[in-house]
């Protein structure tokens, strides 16, 4: 996405690049919301596939399912942050994207 946005910025100007960035944010938001919702709903199945040994321990599997459901919205936020970091880099802002992972890890 960054090379395409850079090309738009260089050839068509800032306004066209911002329009492309907004469109990408909308599409990415919709996709990430759907992935997060599906992940939250399908957490029991995902946990059983990834950690089949937890099935024998009812407390362990239920805790893992709850924690998986808590962490799926993080995929939504980290995906949008990564896209925004690329957009900021294209527009010449480098400090904020460089510090964003620190804030995300502190929040998690």
SVG drawing of the C-alpha trace seen along z (x, -y; Angstrom):
<svg xmlns="http://www.w3.org/2000/svg" viewBox="-20 -18 31 53">
<polyline fill="none" stroke="black" stroke-width="0.4" points="0.0,0.0 2.8,-2.4 4.4,-2.4 1.0,-3.0 0.2,-5.8 3.6,-7.3 3.0,-7.2 -0.4,-9.0 1.3,-11.6 4.1,-12.2 1.9,-12.3 -1.5,-13.5 -0.8,-15.6 -1.7,-15.4 -5.5,-15.6 -5.6,-12.5 -3.3,-10.7 -5.5,-11.6 -8.6,-10.4 -6.9,-7.0 -5.8,-6.8 -9.4,-7.4 -10.7,-4.7 -8.1,-2.3 -9.0,-3.0 -12.7,-2.3 -12.0,0.9 -9.5,2.0 -11.9,1.1 -14.7,3.2 -12.4,6.2 -10.8,6.0 -14.2,5.7 -15.4,8.8 -12.3,10.7 -12.6,9.6 -16.3,10.5 -15.7,13.9 -12.7,14.6 -14.7,13.7 -17.6,15.9 -15.4,18.8 -13.0,18.6 -13.9,22.0 -13.2,23.7 -10.0,21.8 -8.7,22.7 -9.6,26.4 -7.7,26.4 -4.6,24.5 -4.5,26.0 -6.1,29.5 -4.3,30.5 -6.4,27.9 -9.6,29.9 -8.8,32.2 -8.8,29.3 -12.1,27.5 -10.8,24.6 -7.8,24.1 -9.8,24.2 -12.5,21.8 -9.9,19.3 -8.1,19.6 -11.4,19.0 -12.1,15.9 -8.6,14.5 -8.8,15.2 -12.0,13.2 -10.4,10.4 -7.5,10.3 -9.3,10.3 -10.3,6.6 -6.5,6.0 -6.2,7.3 -8.7,4.6 -6.7,1.8 -3.2,3.0 -4.3,3.4 -5.6,-0.2 -2.5,-1.5 -0.2,0.2 -2.1,-1.3 -2.0,-4.8 1.8,-4.3 2.3,-3.8 0.2,-6.8 2.1,-9.0 5.4,-7.7 4.4,-8.7 3.5,-12.2 6.9,-12.6 6.0,-12.1 8.3,-9.5 8.5,-10.1 4.9,-9.2 4.8,-5.9 8.1,-5.0 6.7,-5.4 3.3,-3.8 4.3,-0.2 5.5,-1.3 2.1,-2.7 0.3,0.3 2.5,2.7 1.9,0.6 -1.9,0.6 -1.9,4.4"/>
</svg>
